[in-house]
Amino acid sequence: MKNLSIFKRKFVKPVDRESRKKPKLALYIFWLFFLIFTAAISAAIGAITALLAPVEPPIISKVLDATGFNYISSNRSGYRLSRPVNILILGIDRVPEAAANSPKAFDGRSDTILLLHLEPRDKSINLLSVPRDTKVKIPGIRFSKINEANARGGGALATRLVSSILNNATIERYVRVSSSAFRELVDLLGGVEVFVPRAMSYTDTAQKLKINLAQGWQTLNGEQAEQFARFRNDGLGDIGRIQRQQSLIQSIRNRLASPSVLVRLPQIVRLMQKYVDTNLNFEEILTIANFGLQLDRDNFKMVMLPGRSSSEQGDLRSYWILDAVGRDRIMTQYFKQSVPDFAQERFRNSSESVLPTKLKIAVQNASSNPTTAKTVASFLRKKGFSNVSVVQDWPDKQRQSQIIVQQGDLEAANLLQKALGDGKIEASSTGEIDSDLTLRVGEDWVKRF
C-alpha cells in the first residue's frame, strides 16, 4: 500500500531479533488501542468498532507492561502523527449468506457510519455520526441512502460518497467492523452501565426480537445492550438510534478504562480481531497507537451531521436531507476545513444564528427542585435568549449542569456558557433533537436561586 505520510519517524530501529517480532507486537497493540480508544455501536444490529477514544495513558502503559509488550512501549515515540487525519468507520450489517469469519461478512450495508478526525495540533479527536439514511447519489441507481454504498462498492465507494457530502473532505483510511462484534464485546467486558431514559418495550416476531428494558441506570449484558441499540419504537427513527449510539460510546469508554477490565484485554483483543477489516498499513497502526497515548480524556467530541427527515415533507422513503449550512459549520469547527468558495457567502450569512435571539434552547430539569428549569428559562430570556422552551424533565439527577451541543455549534455553546457563568459543555448530540442547545440543569443551579 502506498504510504500517505500521515506520520514521521524520529529514528530508524535496528533490524535485530526483537525488530523482526515487531509486526506481531504492533498488530497486538493496534487491536488493543482499537478497543480502548473509540467505541461506535451499530444501532440496528449491534456492530461495534473501537478506535481512539481517550483513556488515561497510565492505564494503557500498565496493560503494555503487564502483557510483556514493553519493547514497543519503550520505542513507540518513533512514530508520530504529522498532520490531521480522517478515518471512516463503518459498522456492517449482517450478510445472511456469509460464512463465519468470511471476508463476505464485510459486504453488507453500513448500518453505522462515523468519521474520526485525529488532530495532532491540540491532541484531540472529533467524531461525526452520519445518519445511515442520508440521501446521496450512488452510481447506477441515482439517489439512495448512503448505507447502500458499502454493499455496492465496498469501503472505497463508501469513503468516496461520505467525502462527497462533506465538502470533499480527504478521508485517508477506513475501518469496517462486522455485526457480530458488539454483543460479544459487551459480554467480554462484563457488561456496561447505561442510563435508559425511558422504558423500552417492543416485540418483532419476524426478526425474533423482544426488547424489554426498564427506565433508569442498569448494567446491560451483550444481549440487553443490543436491545438498547436496536430499539426504534420511540418515534425518533435513525436520529434516536444515533443518540443511543453516543450514549453507549460513553458507557463503553468508561468500562474500558476500569482496572477490572485490564486483565481481560489480551483475550478481548484476540477475539475481536476477526471482526475487523481495515486498509491501515503497519506503520500507520503504530502511529495511531502512539497518538492515543497523548490524548486527554476530555479532548473527545461527538457530533451528528445536521439535517432533517424527508418525511416532514411527505417523502415516505425517510431520507435524511443534510443541512448544508450546518454541515459547513461542522466541517469548520470540528474538522478545521475551509468552506468552499461557492458557499462562503451562505456561510457568512448564517453566522447570525449565533445571536442569542436566533438560538433555539431547550431547558431540561435534572435537579431535585421541580421549578429550577422554569427559573433558568426566565433567567435566559432576561439575558436576551428569546427562543427558550422548557422540556420534559430528565429522569436522572445530575450534580453539574450540562450544555449539550445538539447541532454541533460550539460557538453558540460558548455564548450560552458565558451568559450562564457556569455549565459543562458536552459536545454530543444527546439532547432534545429539535434544539440548537439543550441545557440540562443540575443541582449546582438549585443553590444559585
C-alpha positions as CSV (number, residue, x, y, z in Angstrom):
1,M,0.0,0.0,0.0
2,K,1.3,3.5,-0.8
3,N,2.4,5.4,2.3
4,L,0.4,8.6,2.6
5,S,2.9,10.0,5.1
6,I,0.5,10.6,8.0
7,F,3.4,10.0,10.4
8,K,7.0,10.9,10.8
9,R,9.7,8.6,12.1
10,K,12.2,10.1,14.5
11,F,14.7,7.4,14.1
12,V,15.2,4.0,12.4
13,K,15.2,1.0,14.6
14,P,18.0,-1.6,14.0
15,V,17.0,-4.8,12.3
16,D,17.6,-7.3,15.1
17,R,15.8,-10.2,16.6
18,E,13.4,-8.1,18.5
19,S,12.7,-5.9,15.5
20,R,11.7,-9.0,13.5
21,K,9.0,-9.5,16.1
22,K,7.6,-6.1,15.6
23,P,4.7,-6.8,13.2
24,K,3.1,-9.2,15.6
25,L,3.6,-6.9,18.5
26,A,2.4,-3.9,16.6
27,L,-0.7,-5.6,15.5
28,Y,-1.5,-6.6,19.1
29,I,-1.1,-3.0,20.2
30,F,-3.3,-1.8,17.3
31,W,-6.1,-4.0,18.3
32,L,-5.6,-3.1,22.0
33,F,-5.9,0.6,21.1
34,F,-8.7,-0.2,18.6
35,L,-10.7,-1.4,21.6
36,I,-9.7,1.3,24.0
37,F,-9.9,4.5,22.1
38,T,-13.4,4.8,20.5
39,A,-16.5,2.7,20.6
40,A,-19.1,3.0,17.9
41,I,-22.2,0.9,18.1
42,S,-24.3,-0.1,15.1
43,A,-27.7,0.6,16.5
44,A,-29.8,-1.7,14.3
45,I,-27.7,-4.8,14.6
46,G,-25.1,-4.1,17.2
47,A,-21.8,-3.8,15.4
48,I,-19.0,-2.1,17.3
49,T,-15.7,-0.6,16.4
50,A,-13.3,0.9,18.9
51,L,-10.6,3.3,17.7
52,L,-9.0,6.2,19.5
53,A,-11.4,7.3,22.3
54,P,-9.1,8.7,25.0
55,V,-8.5,6.8,28.2
56,E,-5.8,7.6,30.7
57,P,-2.3,6.9,29.3
58,P,-1.1,5.3,32.6
59,I,-3.8,2.6,32.2
60,I,-2.5,1.8,28.7
61,S,1.1,1.7,29.8
62,K,0.1,-0.8,32.6
63,V,-1.5,-3.0,30.1
64,L,1.5,-3.0,27.8
65,D,3.8,-3.7,30.7
66,A,1.6,-6.5,32.1
67,T,1.4,-8.3,28.8
68,G,5.1,-8.1,28.1
69,F,5.0,-5.7,25.2
70,N,7.5,-3.3,26.7
71,Y,9.6,-3.3,23.5
72,I,7.1,-1.4,21.5
73,S,6.1,0.6,24.6
74,S,9.6,1.9,25.0
75,N,10.1,2.7,21.4
76,R,6.6,3.9,20.4
77,S,7.8,7.5,20.3
78,G,9.4,6.8,17.0
79,Y,6.1,7.2,15.2
80,R,4.1,10.4,15.4
81,L,1.1,11.9,13.6
82,S,2.4,14.8,11.5
83,R,-0.9,16.2,10.2
84,P,-4.6,15.9,10.8
85,V,-6.1,12.6,9.6
86,N,-9.7,11.4,8.9
87,I,-10.6,7.8,9.2
88,L,-14.0,6.4,8.2
89,I,-15.6,3.7,10.5
90,L,-18.3,1.5,9.1
91,G,-20.4,-0.9,11.2
92,I,-21.5,-3.5,8.7
93,D,-25.0,-5.2,8.7
94,R,-25.3,-8.9,8.7
95,V,-24.8,-10.7,5.4
96,P,-27.0,-13.9,5.8
97,E,-25.2,-16.0,3.2
98,A,-21.7,-15.1,4.5
99,A,-19.9,-18.0,6.3
100,A,-18.4,-17.3,9.7
101,N,-15.1,-15.4,9.5
102,S,-15.6,-15.0,5.7
103,P,-14.5,-11.7,4.0
104,K,-18.0,-11.5,2.7
105,A,-19.1,-10.6,6.2
106,F,-17.9,-7.1,5.3
107,D,-20.0,-6.8,2.1
108,G,-23.3,-5.7,3.7
109,R,-24.8,-2.3,4.2
110,S,-23.2,0.1,6.6
111,D,-25.6,0.4,9.5
112,T,-23.3,2.8,11.4
113,I,-21.2,5.5,9.7
114,L,-18.7,7.5,11.7
115,L,-15.9,9.8,10.6
116,L,-13.0,10.3,13.0
117,H,-10.8,13.4,12.9
118,L,-7.4,13.0,14.5
119,E,-5.9,16.4,15.3
120,P,-2.2,16.4,16.4
121,R,-2.0,20.1,16.9
122,D,-4.3,20.1,20.0
123,K,-4.1,16.3,20.6
124,S,-7.9,15.8,20.1
125,I,-10.3,13.5,18.4
126,N,-13.7,14.5,16.9
127,L,-16.3,12.0,15.8
128,L,-19.1,12.8,13.3
129,S,-22.1,10.5,13.1
130,V,-23.6,10.3,9.6
131,P,-27.2,9.0,9.6
132,R,-27.4,5.9,7.6
133,D,-30.5,7.3,5.7
134,T,-28.6,10.3,4.4
135,K,-29.6,10.9,0.8
136,V,-26.8,10.5,-1.8
137,K,-26.4,9.8,-5.5
138,I,-24.9,6.2,-5.9
139,P,-23.6,5.2,-9.3
140,G,-26.0,3.1,-11.2
141,I,-29.1,3.7,-9.0
142,R,-29.3,7.5,-8.8
143,F,-30.5,8.6,-5.4
144,S,-30.4,6.2,-2.5
145,K,-29.4,6.0,1.2
146,I,-25.7,6.2,2.0
147,N,-25.8,2.9,3.8
148,E,-26.0,1.2,0.4
149,A,-22.6,2.4,-0.6
150,N,-20.5,-0.3,1.1
151,A,-22.7,-3.1,-0.3
152,R,-22.4,-1.8,-3.8
153,G,-18.7,-0.7,-3.9
154,G,-17.0,-1.7,-0.6
155,G,-15.1,0.6,1.6
156,A,-13.7,2.6,-1.4
157,L,-17.2,3.7,-2.6
158,A,-18.4,4.4,0.9
159,T,-15.3,6.5,1.5
160,R,-15.9,8.4,-1.7
161,L,-19.5,9.2,-1.0
162,V,-19.0,10.2,2.6
163,S,-16.3,12.6,1.4
164,S,-18.6,14.0,-1.3
165,I,-21.3,15.1,1.2
166,L,-18.7,16.6,3.5
167,N,-17.3,19.2,1.1
168,N,-14.9,16.6,-0.4
169,A,-13.0,16.2,2.8
170,T,-10.0,14.0,2.5
171,I,-10.5,10.6,4.1
172,E,-7.3,8.7,4.3
173,R,-8.3,5.3,5.6
174,Y,-11.4,3.2,6.5
175,V,-12.1,0.6,9.2
176,R,-15.0,-1.9,8.7
177,V,-16.5,-3.9,11.6
178,S,-18.9,-6.8,11.1
179,S,-22.1,-7.1,13.0
180,S,-21.2,-9.9,15.3
181,A,-18.7,-7.8,17.4
182,F,-20.9,-5.8,19.7
183,R,-22.7,-8.4,21.8
184,E,-19.6,-10.4,22.3
185,L,-17.5,-7.4,23.3
186,V,-20.0,-6.2,25.9
187,D,-20.1,-9.7,27.4
188,L,-16.3,-9.9,27.5
189,L,-16.3,-6.5,29.3
190,G,-18.6,-7.9,31.9
191,G,-21.5,-5.6,30.8
192,V,-21.8,-1.8,30.5
193,E,-23.6,0.6,32.8
194,V,-26.1,2.6,30.8
195,F,-28.9,5.1,31.7
196,V,-32.1,4.0,29.9
197,P,-34.1,7.3,29.7
198,R,-37.5,5.7,29.2
199,A,-39.0,2.2,29.4
200,M,-38.4,0.3,26.2
201,S,-40.8,-2.5,25.3
202,Y,-41.1,-3.9,21.7
203,T,-41.6,-7.2,20.0
204,D,-40.9,-8.1,16.4
205,T,-41.7,-11.8,15.7
206,A,-40.2,-11.7,12.2
207,Q,-36.8,-10.5,13.4
208,K,-37.0,-12.7,16.6
209,L,-36.6,-9.5,18.6
210,K,-38.0,-8.9,22.0
211,I,-37.0,-5.7,23.9
212,N,-37.9,-5.1,27.5
213,L,-35.8,-2.6,29.4
214,A,-36.9,-0.6,32.4
215,Q,-36.1,3.1,32.9
216,G,-33.0,4.0,34.9
217,W,-29.4,3.1,35.4
218,Q,-28.7,-0.5,34.5
219,T,-25.7,-2.8,33.8
220,L,-26.6,-4.3,30.5
221,N,-25.2,-7.6,29.1
222,G,-24.5,-8.0,25.4
223,E,-28.0,-9.0,24.5
224,Q,-29.6,-6.2,26.5
225,A,-27.1,-3.6,25.1
226,E,-28.0,-4.8,21.6
227,Q,-31.7,-4.3,22.5
228,F,-31.0,-0.8,23.8
229,A,-29.2,0.0,20.5
230,R,-31.9,-1.6,18.2
231,F,-34.9,-0.1,19.8
232,R,-36.8,2.0,17.3
233,N,-40.3,2.4,18.7
234,D,-39.7,5.9,20.1
235,G,-40.8,8.0,17.1
236,L,-37.3,9.4,16.6
237,G,-36.1,6.9,13.9
238,D,-32.4,6.9,12.9
239,I,-31.7,10.0,15.0
240,G,-32.9,8.4,18.2
241,R,-30.6,5.5,17.4
242,I,-27.6,7.8,16.9
243,Q,-28.3,9.3,20.3
244,R,-28.2,5.9,21.9
245,Q,-25.0,5.1,19.9
246,Q,-23.4,8.1,21.5
247,S,-24.6,7.2,25.0
248,L,-23.2,3.7,24.5
249,I,-19.9,5.1,23.3
250,Q,-19.5,7.0,26.6
251,S,-20.5,3.9,28.6
252,I,-18.1,1.6,26.8
253,R,-15.3,4.2,27.1
254,N,-15.9,4.3,30.9
255,R,-15.9,0.5,31.1
256,L,-12.7,0.1,29.1
257,A,-11.0,2.5,31.5
258,S,-11.9,0.3,34.5
259,P,-8.9,-1.5,36.1
260,S,-11.1,-4.6,36.4
261,V,-11.2,-4.9,32.6
262,L,-7.4,-4.7,32.1
263,V,-6.8,-8.4,32.9
264,R,-9.2,-9.4,30.2
265,L,-7.9,-7.1,27.5
266,P,-5.5,-9.6,25.8
267,Q,-8.3,-12.1,25.5
268,I,-10.7,-9.4,24.2
269,V,-8.2,-8.2,21.6
270,R,-7.6,-11.7,20.3
271,L,-11.3,-12.5,20.0
272,M,-12.2,-9.1,18.3
273,Q,-9.6,-9.1,15.5
274,K,-11.7,-11.4,13.3
275,Y,-14.5,-8.8,13.2
276,V,-12.3,-6.0,11.7
277,D,-11.2,-5.1,8.2
278,T,-9.1,-2.1,7.5
279,N,-6.7,-0.6,4.9
280,L,-4.5,1.0,7.5
281,N,-0.9,-0.2,7.0
282,F,1.6,-1.4,9.6
283,E,3.4,1.9,10.3
284,E,0.1,3.8,10.4
285,I,-1.1,1.4,13.0
286,L,1.9,2.2,15.2
287,T,1.3,5.9,14.6
288,I,-2.3,5.8,15.7
289,A,-1.4,3.8,18.8
290,N,1.3,6.3,19.7
291,F,-1.1,9.2,19.1
292,G,-3.6,7.6,21.5
293,L,-1.1,7.8,24.3
294,Q,-1.0,11.6,24.0
295,L,-4.7,12.2,24.4
296,D,-6.5,13.8,27.2
297,R,-9.8,12.2,28.1
298,D,-11.7,15.4,27.6
299,N,-10.4,16.0,24.1
300,F,-13.1,13.9,22.6
301,K,-16.1,15.5,20.9
302,M,-19.1,13.9,19.2
303,V,-21.5,15.5,16.7
304,M,-24.2,14.4,14.3
305,L,-24.5,15.6,10.7
306,P,-27.2,18.2,10.8
307,G,-30.3,17.8,8.7
308,R,-34.0,16.9,8.6
309,S,-36.1,13.9,7.7
310,S,-37.7,13.9,4.2
311,S,-40.9,12.5,5.8
312,E,-41.5,16.1,7.2
313,Q,-42.4,17.0,3.6
314,G,-44.3,13.8,2.8
315,D,-41.5,11.7,1.3
316,L,-42.2,8.3,2.8
317,R,-38.7,7.0,1.8
318,S,-37.4,8.7,5.0
319,Y,-34.2,10.1,3.6
320,W,-32.0,12.3,5.9
321,I,-31.6,15.5,4.0
322,L,-28.4,17.2,5.2
323,D,-28.4,20.9,6.2
324,A,-25.7,22.5,4.1
325,V,-25.1,25.4,6.4
326,G,-24.9,23.1,9.4
327,R,-22.6,20.8,7.5
328,D,-20.3,23.7,6.7
329,R,-20.2,24.7,10.4
330,I,-19.4,21.2,11.5
331,M,-16.5,20.8,8.9
332,T,-15.1,24.2,10.0
333,Q,-15.4,23.8,13.8
334,Y,-14.6,20.1,14.1
335,F,-12.6,19.2,11.1
336,K,-10.7,22.5,10.6
337,Q,-11.7,22.5,6.9
338,S,-12.3,25.7,5.0
339,V,-15.7,26.4,3.5
340,P,-15.7,26.1,-0.4
341,D,-15.6,29.3,-2.3
342,F,-19.1,28.9,-3.7
343,A,-20.5,28.6,-0.2
344,Q,-18.6,31.4,1.5
345,E,-21.5,34.0,1.3
346,R,-24.0,31.5,2.5
347,F,-21.8,30.6,5.5
348,R,-21.2,34.3,6.4
349,N,-24.9,35.0,6.3
350,S,-25.5,32.0,8.6
351,S,-23.3,33.5,11.3
352,E,-26.3,35.4,12.6
353,S,-27.5,32.1,14.1
354,V,-25.0,32.7,16.9
355,L,-27.0,35.7,18.1
356,P,-28.9,34.9,21.4
357,T,-32.2,35.8,19.7
358,K,-31.7,33.1,17.0
359,L,-30.7,30.2,19.2
360,K,-33.2,27.5,20.0
361,I,-32.5,26.4,23.5
362,A,-34.3,23.6,25.4
363,V,-34.1,23.7,29.2
364,Q,-34.4,20.4,30.9
365,N,-34.5,19.9,34.7
366,A,-32.1,17.3,36.1
367,S,-32.2,18.6,39.7
368,S,-34.3,17.8,42.8
369,N,-36.2,21.1,42.5
370,P,-39.1,20.8,40.0
371,T,-39.2,24.6,39.4
372,T,-35.5,25.0,38.5
373,A,-35.9,24.7,34.7
374,K,-38.6,27.4,34.6
375,T,-36.4,29.7,36.7
376,V,-33.4,29.2,34.5
377,A,-35.5,29.7,31.4
378,S,-36.7,33.0,32.7
379,F,-33.2,34.0,33.6
380,L,-32.1,33.3,30.0
381,R,-34.9,35.3,28.5
382,K,-33.8,38.3,30.5
383,K,-30.3,37.7,29.0
384,G,-31.7,38.1,25.5
385,F,-32.2,34.4,24.6
386,S,-35.8,34.7,23.4
387,N,-36.3,31.3,21.8
388,V,-36.2,29.2,25.1
389,S,-38.5,26.4,26.0
390,V,-38.8,24.1,29.0
391,V,-39.0,20.4,28.0
392,Q,-39.8,17.2,30.0
393,D,-37.6,16.6,33.0
394,W,-34.5,14.4,32.6
395,P,-35.2,11.3,34.8
396,D,-31.7,11.1,36.2
397,K,-30.5,13.7,38.7
398,Q,-27.2,15.4,37.9
399,R,-24.9,17.4,40.2
400,Q,-23.5,19.6,37.4
401,S,-25.4,21.3,34.7
402,Q,-24.6,20.4,31.1
403,I,-24.8,22.4,27.9
404,I,-25.4,19.8,25.2
405,V,-24.2,20.9,21.7
406,Q,-27.1,19.2,19.9
407,Q,-26.4,20.7,16.5
408,G,-22.6,20.9,16.9
409,D,-22.4,24.7,17.2
410,L,-19.5,25.1,19.7
411,E,-19.5,28.9,19.3
412,A,-23.2,29.0,20.4
413,A,-22.4,26.7,23.4
414,N,-19.6,29.1,24.5
415,L,-22.0,32.0,24.2
416,L,-24.6,30.3,26.4
417,Q,-21.9,29.2,28.9
418,K,-20.7,32.8,29.2
419,A,-24.3,34.1,29.8
420,L,-24.8,31.4,32.5
421,G,-21.4,31.8,34.1
422,D,-21.3,28.0,34.5
423,G,-22.2,24.7,32.9
424,K,-20.0,22.0,31.3
425,I,-20.1,21.9,27.6
426,E,-20.9,18.4,26.4
427,A,-20.1,18.0,22.7
428,S,-22.6,15.3,21.7
429,S,-26.0,15.0,20.1
430,T,-27.8,13.5,23.1
431,G,-30.1,16.4,23.9
432,E,-33.5,17.5,22.5
433,I,-33.4,16.7,18.8
434,D,-35.0,19.9,17.6
435,S,-32.9,22.2,19.8
436,D,-29.6,24.0,18.9
437,L,-28.5,23.6,22.5
438,T,-30.0,21.6,25.4
439,L,-29.3,23.0,28.9
440,R,-29.7,20.1,31.3
441,V,-29.9,21.9,34.7
442,G,-28.3,20.1,37.6
443,E,-28.1,20.6,41.4
444,D,-25.4,23.3,41.1
445,W,-28.1,25.7,39.9
446,V,-30.5,24.9,42.7
447,K,-28.1,26.7,45.1
448,R,-28.0,29.8,42.9
449,F,-31.7,30.6,43.0
